[in-house]
Amino acid sequence: MTLTVRLDPELERELDAACKRRRTTKSAVVTGLIEEFVAREPEATSYQVAARLGVVGTDRSGPRDKAANAKKYLRRALRAKHRR
């Protein structure tokens, strides 16, 4: 896969210098950083994603029909989140 990253000129010079000192490539550095990032990022279950969006939760103050109308509430939460 090809990935394009835009860096400001100063950061690019610093990256080039660091890669030369360590005798590695920019691709190896970026790949290593992405691997570390992905390893630290926990996988979320669909329930956790829905809880973050406010569709499900432990509070009992919300609508009682969440299970029956889950799609409606998920759409509403997504629209609210991405509303401009």
Backbone hydrogen bonds, N-H to C=O, Kabsch-Sander energy under -0.5 kcal/mol:
donor,donor_aa,acceptor,acceptor_aa,energy
7,L,5,V,-0.6
12,E,8,D,-2.3
13,R,9,P,-2.2
14,E,10,E,-2.2
15,L,11,L,-2.6
16,D,12,E,-2.7
17,A,13,R,-2.5
18,A,14,E,-2.5
19,C,15,L,-2.6
20,K,16,D,-2.2
21,R,17,A,-2.4
22,R,18,A,-2.1
23,R,19,C,-0.8
24,T,19,C,-2.3
29,V,25,T,-1.8
30,V,26,K,-2.7
31,T,27,S,-2.8
32,G,28,A,-2.2
33,L,29,V,-2.3
34,I,30,V,-2.5
35,E,31,T,-2.4
36,E,32,G,-2.1
37,F,33,L,-2.3
38,V,34,I,-2.8
39,A,35,E,-2.2
40,R,36,E,-1.7
41,E,37,F,-1.2
49,V,45,T,-2.1
50,A,46,S,-2.4
51,A,47,Y,-2.5
52,R,48,Q,-2.2
53,L,49,V,-1.7
54,G,50,A,-0.6
54,G,51,A,-0.9
55,V,50,A,-2.5
56,V,50,A,-0.7
66,K,63,P,-0.6
69,N,65,D,-2.3
70,A,67,A,-0.8
73,Y,69,N,-2.1
74,L,70,A,-2.6
75,R,71,K,-2.8
76,R,72,K,-2.2
77,A,73,Y,-2.4
78,L,74,L,-2.6
79,R,75,R,-2.7
80,A,76,R,-2.3
81,K,77,A,-2.2
82,H,78,L,-2.2
83,R,79,R,-0.6
